[in-house]
């Protein structure tokens, strides 16, 4: 405990003394009794004057902005000061409770009420102080005073979250009486050698949360020597191992082991499962590997088991069903496989079971229906199959049932919910469950969240929903509902924050609907009728992909009681008409506006620039005319502009380069004219530049190399248009965009921040492709087709390593295809047709895999995949076309110049310097003599060995004749005869 009270033995003494006095005469007894009882009153003695002065000096060194120590004055008894506790017998100060009253685990506490400054050595004069609590104050990163190690009477030291920093002093190891040490919550503290902790032989509780302990690899050996230790709390301490070099761990008294968020990255050590007294074990988020051993059944006193967010594999051991005292089991976010052990149904005390985000398979065991205390059951994101057990409906204490994202199928009926009166959160989305209840079913629960996406709730609209008066989130998209929304539905839905009924076939008239919901989504349904009226409480409205019609002005200009809170308005792919009205000013909170793919017309009003919070603006595929309004330069947070597919005219404004947050600029399929403004190169965050299908002219700006976001690989960058609303219940709004990449149009949503594209096709651009385009290393799609570009492809185009699509067709480009193009290993779409390229197509498996149509229209081009072969006498590098002859000329000129300079550099020095000349010729003479001598010696050696060889052969012949005289003479005669002939 951080704040405790001292247990006094003196009242017992008073009682004993009183009993003894009762044996004496009445008068004396009464007198003495009154005197003794007066001594038994708390704080009856004044505090020690020396300690009072020490406390005043201690206060003087502190800063107290909240004046919480105002009672500390000379006129008051120090035993009555705030936070001071004295011994009732001696009057000596024994406890200081100066911890901040705010929650130490909160992200921030009110700093105005926190003490600060310095801790004065005057505390050393409090010789009987055994309890010191300075937690959750603010000492500004100052080190823990080493003199605290001299306060030998301390039994409780609490410095939690007091903003200390630096090295923890080893002198704390002198506090041999210390039972409770809490230094946690001070992320600036670190330990170089943890051996001093073993000297605290009386320590019962140790908390060092967020303290850097990684410098001592043998921390466990030091801590395990604390035989009395009951609680060990070391989360986020950068520990790297739990392996003891001593071969054993002496934790006989340990009941709480709390080591989450370290980096052990190894198997769980065997000593863990010998801690029979352990009641709470938390090793979550530690990169632990291997399997959960069956010896886990040794932890017979365990109540709390958390091994989540690790890399554990294998099956959940059956022996875990023997841990009868378990109330919480958390194994989520691992790689556990196999079935859920049916013996878990024996854990009668279990209230929370988290097995989600693993690879568990098989069916949900029916034995889980025996867990009468179970409140939270999380099984989502596994590979479970089969049906939902009926006896789960017997779990009368169940609050949360999450079984979504599995392969579960079958029918769910009223029986499955028979006794779930406490159920608030039900998630079965992304399963194949068929929800089959009677038409007039009244559920026993009141839900706050219902997720049944991709389940079959239809075809009729579920009438039982109207009984749910506490519902906040309703997800029924693609739930097989083919029905008309009942009249009660929209009135009932007024209290719901998120409604998603997308991808159904719900019909009905929305003209009189009053929406009070926070997010309303009816994507891709068959809704017909006019636009709904909005409540000012709506924060996000999504009714895209429908058949809504009517004038946009009737929707935007409706009367509302109060200022609108709408942040996201999403109505694309409908049949809205008319012009954007001036009452757009009323929607000041808008940050995401999508009116694309409707029948809107007229000019984009200047008043749109009054929506200062805009981050994303979609007006694509309408019939807007005129230019881009100048007022948009006021929308400084714009991250996405999509005006494609309209009839906009004029020049692309230069001020657009001021929008430094802009990541997506899509102006394709309009009627813009003039040059591409060079200011566009200031958009360092730009990842999509699509100006295709306009009437732009001039040159491609060389400064495109300054767009830094395209010079990096396709990694997620700071997202400036997808944003989280101010309400924590919302999910982020994900923008999507239609882009033409690799010759086909595709929709990019969640991966849009990973895309890098430049599309300037179908314009009147001229000049050469700037070589600076090769600096955009992260570019994935480059399209300059259908322009009037001339010159050659940049030689270094092969350094754009992430390029997947390259389209330079229908231009006037010439010369050879650069050899570096074979380095584009990700290239899957290439079109160089209808240009004036010549020479041989570079050879690579990738280039030859493209179709011949990708190179057609280049008469001088040869080689595979074209049918035209390159002849042997055909110069593959014609100098008059690509300038190689010019380069060879410079090579020969350079070679001749180098020879002349080097020759006269040496010869001139010898002519001008006599000493160098003499030394040079002397060196040559020495070399000549050495070569001559070596040659003579070598020849002599050869002659000598040649003579020895002839002598050896002659002697061999003589010896052979002596051994075989007849044959030898015959051979000699034959040789002589053949010689005569």
N, C-alpha and C positions, 0 to 999 in steps of 0.2 A: 504493500500500500504506500502511496505517495504521502498521505497525510494520516498520521496515526495518533493515538492517545497513549499516554504513559500509564501503566498499571502501577498504582501506589499500594505499598504494603502497610503504610502507616495507619490507615483506619482500623486495621486488624489489631494493631498495637493499642490503639485508643480503646477498642472494645475490651481487650484483655485487661488494660489498666482499670477500666471502669468496673469490671467484675471483681477485681481485687479490692477496690475501695468499698464496695458494697458490704464487705465483711466487717468494716469498722463502724464506729458510732455514726449516728444519722447526721449530726451537724458537720463533723469532719468530712464525712462522705459527700455530703452535698457540696461543700466548699471545694474540695479537691476535684470533684466531678466537673464542676463548672469551669475550673481552671484548665483541666485537661481538654475538655470539649472545645474550649476557646483555642487551644493549640491545634485541634483537629480541623479547623476551618481552612479551606484552600487559600494559599497565598497569605497566610496569617503573618509570615515573616517578611520583612522588607528585603529586597534583593541586595546582593552584595554590591557595595559601592564601587569596588574595583572593576567588577564585571559591568556595572552600569556605565562607567566611563569608557570601557572598552567597546561596548555596543554603540555609544554615541560616536566614537571615532570610526567604527565600522560604517555607521550611517553616513558620516561626513564624506567618506570616500565614494559613496554610491550616488547615482543620479536617480531621482524619484519624480518623474514628470507627473504622476497621478497623485503625489503626496500621500501615498499609502502608508508611510511611516510617520504620519503627523503626530501620532500618540507618543512617539519616542521623544520625550522632553525631560529636562532636569526636575520638573515639578511633579512628575508622575513616577510611581513605583514601576521599575522596569519589568517586574513580573506581571504587570497588567498591560504591558505594551502589546500592540498587534503582532502576532506571530511568535511571541516569546512565551516559553513554558519554563516554570521553575519547579524545583523540588520542594514539596510542601513542608519538609522537615528542615532542610538546610537553607532554603531560599536561593540556592545556586541555580544558575541558568543551565538547563539540561537539553532543551530543544529549541530550534529556530525553524519555524514554518513560514518561509518567505517565498514559496513558489507562487507563480502567477496562477490565478484561478481559472484561466482559459484552458480549453481542451488541448493537451500537448500534441495530439495526433492531427489537429486541424492544420490546414495548409498554412494559414497565417493567423496569428492572434493579434489582439489590439496592442500595438507596441507602446501606446501612451500609458498603459497601466503596468508596463514591465520595468523592473529595476535594471540599472546598468552601471557603468562606471568601473570602479576597481574593487576587488575584495581585499580589505585591509588585513594585515597580519595581526591586528588587534584581536582577532578571533582566537589567537593562541592563548589569550588570558582567560578564556572560558574553559577552565580546566576540566569541568564536569560535563561538557557538551557531548551528548551521544547521538543527537539527531540534527542533521543539517539538510534543509530542503531549499534549494535555489532554482528549482526547475522552471522552465518556460519563461525565463527572463531574457534579457538581451545585453550580453557583455561584449558585443561587437567584435567577435573573433579573437579575443584575448586568450592567452594560454591559461590552463588551469593552474592556480598557484601551487607551487611545490610544497609550501609550508603546510598545506592541508595534511600532508603525510606525517606531520608531527603531532596531530591532534589524536593522541592514542586512545581517547575515550569514545571516539566515534563508532557507533554501531550501524548508523543509517546515513548514507551520503547520496543525495539525489540532485544531480545536475542536468537532468533530462531537458534537452531543447533550450539550453540557456545561451546558445551562440558562442560557445568556446571553440578555440581552434588551436592548431599546432600539435606538438608531441605531448601525449599523456605522460605526466611525470612518474618516473619509477618509484618516487618516494611514497606513492600511495600504497605500495607493498608493505609499508611499515604499520599499517592500520590492522593489527592482528585481531582486534575485537570486532572488525567490521562484518556485519551480517547481510547488509543490503547495499549494493553498489549499482547505481544507475547513471551511466554517462551517455546514454543513447540520445539520438536526435540532434547531435552536434556533428554535422557532416564534415566540418573542417578539422576534426581531430584524427590523429593517426597514431599507430603503435609501431615502434621499430623492433622491440624485443618484449614479448609478452610473458617472459618467465617470472616477472615480479608478481603476477596474479596468483602464482602457486603459494606465495607467502601468506595469503589471506585465508588461513586455515579454518576460520569460523564462517566463511562466506556461504550464504544460503541462496541468494538471488543475485544474478549478474545480467545486466542489460546494457549492451553496447551497440544499439541500433545505429546503422549508417556510419560507423567508425571504420576507417581503413585499417584492416588487420593483415593485409596480404604480405607485408614484409617479413612476417614471422611464419615460416613454413611449418613450425612445430607447435603451433598454437594449441592443438588438441592435447599434446603431452603435458603442457603446463596446466590447462584447465582441468584435465582428468585427475590431477592430484588433489583436487578440492573434494574431499570425501563427504563433506556436509552439503554440497551444492544440490539444490532442489530445482531451481529454475535457471536455464541457460538460454538467453535471448540474444541472438547474433544475426539479425537479418541485414541484408545489403552491406556486408562487411568486406566484400571482395575476397572472400576465402576461396582457395583453390583446391583444397583436399580435405577429406575426413579420415585420412589414413594415419594411424598412430605408429610412430617409429618404435615405440616400446613393445608393440605386439599385444597390448591389452589396454583397456580403458576402465578406470575405477569410478564409475558413476552409479554407485549402489543406492544413492538417495535421490537420483534425478527423477523428477516427475514431469517436467516440461522441457522439451527440446525444440526450440524455435529457430530454424536456420534457413528461412526462405530467401530467394533472390541473391544467391551467391553463384559460384561457377565451379561446382565440383567436377562435373564432366567425367565421372567414372561410375562404376557399379556401387550400389549401396553396400557399405562395409558390414561384415558379419556381426561386429560388436553391437550394432544397433538393436539386434533382435535378442540380445541377452539382457536388455534393460527391463527387467520384469516389473519394476515399480513405475514405469513410464505411463502417464495418463494422456499426454498430449504430444504429438509428433507432427511437425510441419517442415517438410523439405521441398516445398513447391518452388518452381522456377529456378532450377539448379542444373539443368542439362544432365541429369542423372541418366545412366544407361543401364542396360541389362534387364533382367526380369525381377519381378517381385518374388522373393523366395518363399517357400512354404513355411519356413521358420517364423514367419510373421505371426503365426499362432502363439508364439511364446509371449507376446505382449498382451497378457491376459487382463491387464488393468487399463488398457488403452480406451479412451473415450473419443479422442479427436485424432483423425488420421488424414493428412493432406499431402499427397504426392503428385499434385497436378502440375501441368506445364513443365514436363520433363521429356525425356526420350525413352521412356520405359517400353519394353517390348514383351512379347509372350502373352500368356493368359493370366487372368486374375486367379490366384490360387484358391482352390476350394477351402483350404484351411482358414481363410479369412472369415468364413462363416462361423468359426469358433469364438470370435471376439465378441462375447455377449454384451459387453458394456459400451460398445461403439454407439455414438450418437451422430457422428458425422464421418462420411467417407467421401473424399474428393480425389478422383483420379482423372479428371478431365484433361484434355489436350495432351495426350500421349500417343503411343502407337500400339496400344494394347489390342489384342485380337482374340478370336475364339468366342465362345458363348459367355453370357452372364451367368456366373455360378448360381444354381438354384438354392444353394445353402445360405446365400445372403438373406433369404427369407426367414432365417432363424434369428436374425439380429433384431430382437423385439424392441430394443431401445432406440433403434435408428430413426432419426428424424430428417436427415438430409443425405441424399445420395446423388453424387455428381459423377456420371460416367460418360458425359458427352464428349464429342470431338476425338473419338478414337476409331478403331477399325473393328469394333465388336460385331459379331455376326450371330446368326441363329435367331430364335424368337425371344420375345420378352418372357422371362419365366413367370408362370402363374403364382409361384411362391411369394413374389413381391406383394401380392395381395394380403399376405399375413402381417405385413409391417404396419401395425395399427397406429404407430406413432409417426409414421412418415408424413412430412409436410412438403418437402421439395424433392421432385424426381426429375432429373435431367438426363435424357438418353438421346438427345438430338445429334445429328451429324455422325452417325455410325453406318453400319451395313446390316442393320437388323431387318429381319423379314418376318413372315408369318402374320398373325392377326394380333389385335390388342386384346389381352386377357380380360375376361369379363369381371373377374374378382378385383381388378383395380378400382371398380366402382364401390368397393367396400372400405376404401381408405378415407375414413370420415374426417381425418385431420389434413388431408392433402390440400395445399394452397396452389402449388405450381406443378403442371404436368406438361413437360416439353419432350415430345417424341418426334419432332419434325425432321425432315431431311433424312429419311430412312427408306427402306423398301417395303415398309409395312403396307398391308392390304387388308381386304375384308371389310366387313360391315361394323359400324359403331352404332349402337342403339341406346335406348333409355337405360338399359341395364348397366351399361358401362359408367353411368353417372348417378346411380341410384342413391348413394350416400355421400356424394361429394358436395356437401353443403358449404364447405369453406373454400371451394375452388375459386381462384381469381384470375389465373393465367393459364390458358389452354392453347398449346401450339401443336398442330398436326400438319402444318404446311409441307409441301413437297413430299407427300406420301400418296398412296393410291387408296386411301381410306374412303369408303362410301358412308356418308352420314345419313342414316336412315332412322328417323324418329317419326312419331305420329304427328298429324297435322296440328293437333291441339296440345302438344306436349308443353308442360311447364317445368323448366329445369329447377333443381333444388339450389342452384348456385347463383351468384351475382358476379359476372365476369368484369374484369377491367381490361383484359386483352384477349382477343380471339383471333387466332391465325389459322385459317383453313385454306390457304392458297393451294391450288392444284388438287384439292380434294373434291369429291363430288357432293356438293350441298344441294344441287337442284334435282329435277328441273324447276320445281316450284320455289318461289321465294320463301326462305325460312321464317315462318311466322313467330317462332319462339323468341326471335331476337327482340321483339318489343317488350319482353319481360325483363330485359337486361338494362337496368336503369343506371348502372355504374360504369358502363363500357366507355373506354377512352380510345381504344385502337381497334379497328375492324378491318381485317384483311381477308377478302373473299375473291381476289382476282383469279380468273380462270377456274371458277368453282362449278361450272356446268349449270349455271342458273339461266333458264330460258323462260322469262316471265315478265310481267309488268310490275313495276315497283308499286307496292300498295300505298294508299293515301297516307296511312299512318307513318310510313317509313321516314319521310323527310322531316316531319315534325319530331319524331322520336330521335332522329340523328342530330338534332340541334346541339346536343351536349357532347357529341363525340369529337375528339381532336383529330383523328386520322381515319379517313374512310378510303378504302381502295377496293373498288368493284370492277376493276379492269378485266378485259378479255372474257366478258360474259355476253349474254344477249338480253340484257335488261332493257325494257322499253318503258315509256311513260312521258308525261308532259311535265317539263321542268319550269314552266313559265311562272308558276306561283310559289316556287320553292324558296324559302328563307333559310339561308345557310348560316349557321352559327359555329360550324365546325372549324377546326384549325387548318386541317389539310383535307381537301376534297378531291378524290381521284376517281374518275370513271372512264379511264382509257379504253379505247377499242371496244366499246359496247355499241348497242344499237339504239342509243338515246336519240330521240327526235324532239323537235319543238324549239321554242325560243330559249334565250339565255336566262339563267336564274338571277334573281335579285340577291345581293350580297349583304351580309351583316358586317358591320365595321370590325368585328372581332376576328374575321377570317385573316389568317396569316399566309396561307398558301392555297391556291386554287388550281387544281389540275383536272381539266375536262377536255383534254386533247383527244384526237383520234375518234371523233364522233361525227354525227350528222347535224350538229347545231347550226342554225341559220339565224338571220336577222341582222339588224344594223348594230355595228359595234358601238355606236354612240349611245344607244338605248341602254347598253350594259354599263359603259364607263361613266355615264352621266346620271345614274340613278341617285336618288336622295338617300342619304344615310344619316343615322343618328350618331353623331360623333365622328372623329377622325378615323380614317381607314388605317388598319394595321397590316394591310396586304403587302407581303414581301415577294411572293412568287405568283405570277399569273401565267398559266400555261394553257393556251387554247389553240394549238396548231391542228392542222388537218381537219378542218371543219368547213362550213360554207358561209362564214361571216362576210358581210359586205359593208360598203360605206367608207368614209374617211375617218382618220384618227381625229377625235374632237379636241377642243381646247380644254375640256374638263379633265384631261389627263393630268392636269395640275393637282387634282385632288388625291392622287395616289403617290404621295411623297415617300412612302416607305418602300416602294418597289425596288427590288435589287435584281430580279430576274423577270424579264418580259419576253414571252414567246407568242407571237401572233402569226407565225409562218404558215404557208400553205392554206391560205384563205382566198377570198375575193376582194380584199381591201384595195383601195385606189386613192388617188389624190397625192398631194405632197406630204412628205414627212414634216409635221409641224415643228416650228422652232421651239415651241414650248416643251418639247421632249427633253431638251437640255436642262429643264428644271428638275428632272428626276435625278438628283445629285448622287443617290446611292446605287445607281445602276451598275451592275457588274457584267450582265449578259443581256444582249438585245438581239432578238431574232425577228426580222421582218421579211424573211425570204419567201420566194414563190408567191408573190402578190402582184399588184399592178401599180405600185408606187412610181411616181414620176418626179421630175425636178432633180435638185442636187441634194447632197448630204448637208443637213442643216449645220450652220456654224456653231449653234448653241451646244452641240454635242461635246465641244471641247471643255465644257464645264463639268462633264461627267468624268471626273478624274480617276474613278475606280474601274472604269470599263476594262474588262478582260477579254470580252468576246463581242464582235460585231459581225452579224450575218445579214447582209442585204442582197444576197444573190437572187437571181431570177426575177428581177423587177425591170422597170424602164427608166432607171435613174440615168441622168445625163450630166454633162459638165466635166470638170477636172476632178481628179482625186485630190482632196484638200491637203495642203502641206502641213496644217496644224495636227494632222493625225499622228505625226511623229512625236507630238508632245505627250501622247497617252502611253507612258512608259510601262503601265501594267498590261497593255494589250498583248494577248497571246494568240488570238485568232482574228484574222481579217479576211473575210470572205465576201468579195464583191463581184463574183463571176456572173456572166449572163446578164449584163446591163448594157448601157450605151455610153460608158465613160470614154473620154477622148483626152488627147494631150500626152505628155510624158509621165512616166512613173516618177513621182516626186522623190528626190534623194533623201528627204527627211524621213522616209519610211525606214531607212537604215538605222535610225535611232531606237527603233523598237527592239531592244536587246532581248526581250522575253518572248518574241514572236516565234511560234512553232508552226503556224499554218498561214501561208500567204497565197491566197487564191484570187487572182485577178483575171482569170481566163475569160474568153468569149466577150471581149469588149472591143473598143476601137482605139486602144492605146497605141502610141507611136514612139519614136525615139529609140534610145539605146537602153539596154539592160544596165542598171546602175552597178558600177564596180564595188560600191560600198556595201553591197549585201553581205560581205564577209564580216561586217561589224555586228551582225545579228548573233549574239553569243549563244542563245538557246539552240540554234541550229548547228553550232560548232561542237556540241557535246553529243554523246550517245543518247539513245532513247531511254533515259532514266527519268523517273517521276521528278518533276520540278515543282516549285511553289505554285500551287493552283490558285489562279486569280479570278476564276469565274465559278467554280464549284464551291459552294459555301455552306456552312452550317448556320442555321438560324439561331436566334438568341435563346430559343427554347430547347432545353436539353432533351425533350422527348422526340424531337425530329431527327430523321435521318438526313444526311447531306443530299442536296438537290444536284443530281448528276446531269450536266448538259450533254446533248448529243448533236452530231453534225453529219450532214451528207457530204462525202468527199469522193472525188473520182481518182482512184489510185489503181494502177495496173490495168487501166482501160475499162474499169467497171466501177459503178457507183455503189458505195457501201456506207452504212451508218456506223459512226464511231461514237461510243458513249463513255463508259468507264475508262477505256484505254485511250481516250482522246489526248490526255496530257503526255502520252508516250509518242505521239505522231509528230513527224517533222516533214513538211511538204512545201514545195514552191511550184506553183502552177501559173504560168504566164502564157499559156497556149491560146491560139485563135485570136491574135491581135495583129497589129501592123508594125511590130518591133523590127528594127534593123540593126546593122552593125554586127560585131563579132560577139561570141559568147565570152564574157570576161573570164580570164584565167583565175581571178580571185574566187570564183564559185567553188574552186577546189578546197577552199578553206572551211567550207561548211561540212565538216567531217561527219556530223550526225544526221545529215540529210537522208531521208528514206525514199522520197519520190521527187523527181525533177522532170518537169514537163515544159518544154519550150516549142512544142510542135505548132505547125500552121502559122508561121511568122515569115519574115523576110531576112532571117539571119544568114550571115556569110562567114567566110573564114574556116578555121579548123576547130575540131573538138579540142579543148584544153588537154595538153599532154599529161597533166597530173590528175586527170579525172579519176584515176584508179585509187587515189588516196581516200575517196569518200567511201569508206569501208562499209557503212550501213546501207548504202544505196540498194534499194530493191526494185525500183522502177525508173527507167530512163527513156524518155520519148522526145526525140529531136526530129521527127519526121516532117516532111513537107516544108523544108527550108531550102537554102541555097548553100549549104555547108559543103566543103570540098576537102581534098587532101586525104591522107590515110587515116584509118581508124587507129587511134593511139594504142600501142602495145599494152599500156598500163591498164586498159579496160579489163584484161583477164584477171586483175586483182579484185574485181568486184564479186566476191564469192557469194554475196546474198542476192545478187541480181536475178530476178525471176521474170521480169518484163522488160523487153528492149525493142524499140522501134526506131530504126535509122532510115526508113524508106523515103524515097523520092527526095534525094539530095544529089550531090555531085561527088560522092566519095569515090576513091580509086584505090588500086593496089589490092593486096591480099587481106582478107579478113583474118585477124589474129587467131592463132590456133589455141584452143582450149576446149576442154570437154563441155564447159558451160556454154560458150558462144556457139559451138556447133550444134548444141541441142535446140537452139531457137529455130523458128520456122523461116523458110526462105522469104516469105512475105515481109518479114521484119527488115530485110535488106533490099527489097525490090525497088526499082526506079533509080539505081545507081549504075549506069552502063559500064563504067570503068572498074567496078568492083568485082573481085573474083574470089574463088575459094569456097569451101563448105561453110554454110549449108546451101549456097547458090550452086546451080548446075554448071555454071561457067568455071572451068578450071584455069588456073594460072599456068601459062606456058613457061618452058625452061628458060628461054632467052628473054622472057619478059622481065624487065627490071622492076622488082617489087618496090623499089624506093626511087621513083623518078625524081631527079633533082629539080627539073623545071616545075614540078608540081608542089613538092613539099619542102624544098629548100635544103635537102640533104647535101647536094653538090656544093652549095655555099658553105655548109659546115665543114666538108672535107677540105675545101680550099683553105679555110682558116687553120685546119689541122696541119697541113703541109707548111704553111707560112710560119706557124708557131714552131714546128720541128726545126726548120732551117734557121730561124732566129735563135733558138736555143743552142744549136750546134755552134753557130758563129760566136755567140757570147761566151760559151764555155771554153771554146778553143783559144780565143784571144785572151780570155781571163787567165788561163794557165800560161800560155806562151808569152804574153806581155809581162807577166810577173818575172819569168825566167830571164827575159831580155833586159829588164830594168834593174834587177837585183843580182849582183855578181855572186854574193855569198849563197843565195838560193840556187843559182845556176850551177856553181861548183858542187854544192851538196846534192843536187839532183843527179848530175852526171856521175858523181862518186857512187850514189845509190844504185844507178844502173850498172856500173862496173861490178859492184859487189854481187848484184843479182846474176850478172853474166858469169862471174867466176863460180858462184855456187851451182849454177845450172851445169856448167862444164864439168866441174868436179863430180857432181852427182851422176852425170852421164858416163864418165870414164869408169867410175867405181862399179856402176851397174853392169857395164859391158864386161869388165874383168870378172865379175861374179858369175856372169852367164857362161864365159869361156871355161872357167874352172869347173863348173858343174857339168858342162857338156863333155869335157874330157873324162871326168869320173864316170859318166854314164856310158861312154864308149868302152872304157876299160872293163866295167862291170859286165857288159854284154859279151865281150871277148872271153873273159874268164868263165862265164857261164857256159859258153860253147865248148871250151876246152874240157871243163869238168864233165859235161854231157858226153863228150867223146871218150873219156876215160871210163865212164860207167858202161857205155854201149859202143865198143870199138868198131864192130862190123857195121852196124847201122850208120855209125858216124862216117866211116870211110865211104860207104855207098852213097851217102848224101853228098859228100864232098865231090865224089866222082860225077855224080849226076849234075851237080852244080857246074863242075868244070866242063862237062860235055855240053850242057845247055849254053855255057858261055862261049864254047868254040863255035857251036852252030849259030 
